[in-house]
């Protein structure tokens, strides 16, 4: 039995993708159906009253496909490589009144269906509606004839198409139900030689052909990059001016300018007065360090996903989800290391709790959101609900890989910080026992002003690219411009980091030493603007229904949480390096 199962699996994998011999079976898999405006509200293909095989057998799917709601099963369509099939009836389906109503309701909601020929996906509407002057003249038509046109290059499948141009021979009128009403479902297969399409390009071209408005205007992307670049130059200019003021004594040595001339134009600043308070540990340092560690892990994960996308775009269905899961697992050690190392430097003693909270900082809220949405999907009978084996697999991957790596990274980071801190303080300046009194600040030095500026400026660097990413996640498009995304991501990090450093400098000049949480809060500010954009994007779509709205806003909230952690960690590290640098100048002087 085990050998037979392995042989069947090998036969299936070989026939789904790879080299074909003439007459070899080509697998046609039915996948799912969904309303065009609600891409997350997916259902099994056979949940609607289509003809189905005597035994419905699931096909092999990757983890990413399962996570995105794919449920590949066998079909009634028999296809052999390079063998033409004239129009053939696969079944006669007798419809009840309720089944007819379900078809009509689906056509009203612009339902789409997806099938796979080999590993090439095809998305199509399965019905059309003709409107008239009144409801009585409305007609409903169901696609009951699939005309497959399959392209090949030597022994490889390189293209697949199904009834792209609908006409009356592909449709049947289902406007009115009659007792004993029977619909005849049929198909045909025609082959075309396409030597200009190489097998390596087949999936990319197939996916692009299924997307509406296939051509992307690159001018908009480059305009967004230029806008971000100009903004970054302005902020960096201010940043460099501050650095020049801070290191004027170094400049006097290198440029041979007398100290007297520099001191003559020197303005009195307050940041030097905080040397005994600036490295005072923040309140709730355990949670602070855990948030920084979780953000460092998410940053590493995003970098890995974008770099892999630059090498080869994710055209395989579910590839981005698979890459995200694997990247999050293997970068867990980075999160544990960053969190435990910083916690040790800040004098924390509950290092075990610190590592545990780090492991749950993103996964904890994510689990709660997923549990609620998975319950909603189960209630709706949607394929967006994870199968029980997938739930066990995800939990096992976190418990057996992610959590142990977080603990390992935390132990290494803690011991390294302990070695570095032996005999000397980990910071350039020592901290007094009593905290310095903080004077009242001006309006432009207030936390509210910082939150607005550190949120709006970085968000303005990415909002145009964000539109295309949302269209990919919540629409029919596949995002492929990962080189542009890498540039936009780099601009986002540079702008977020430099703006946070500028406002930290303003606060230190105002003799306010509470910079730890403020620097991290910059990421939270960007997340607020991101979530506000989610509402704007939602109003531009046709999403309806509780399930789709819940999925959109709850998962967007989870992404906003991850964005807050990631940009908070980046902003904190940029500020941390700046503060350590300028106060090490005091020690040097």
Secondary structure, 3 states (H helix, E strand, C coil): CHHHHHHHHHHHHHHHCCECCCCCECCEEEEEEEECCCCCCEEEHHHCCCCCCCCCCECCCCHHHHHCCCCCEECCCCCECCCCEEEEEEEEEECCHHHHHHHHHHHHCCEEEEEEECCEEEEEECEEEECCCCHHHCEEEEECEEEEEEEEECCEEEEEEECCCCCHHHEEECCCCCCCCEEEEEEEEEEEECCCCCHHHHHHHHHHHHCCCCCCCHHHHHHHHHHHHHHHHHHHHHHHHHHHHHCHHHHHHHHCCCHHHHHHHCCCCCHHHHCCCCCCCCCCHHHHHHHHHHHHHHHHHHHHHHHHHHHCCCCCCCHHHHHHHHHHHHCHHHHHHHHHHHHHHCCCCCHHHHHHHHHHCCHHHHHHHHHHHHHHHHHHCCCCCCCHHHHHHHHHHHHHHHHHHHHHHHHHHHHHHHHHCCCCCCCCCCCCCCCCCCCCCCHHHCHHHHHHHHHHHHHHCCHHHHHHHHHHHCCCCCCCCHHHHHHHHHHHHHHHHHHHHHHHHHHHHCCCCCCHHHHHHHHHHHHHHHHHHHHHHHHHCCCCCHHHHHHHHHHHHHHHHHHHHHHHHHHHHHHHHHHHHHHHHHHHC
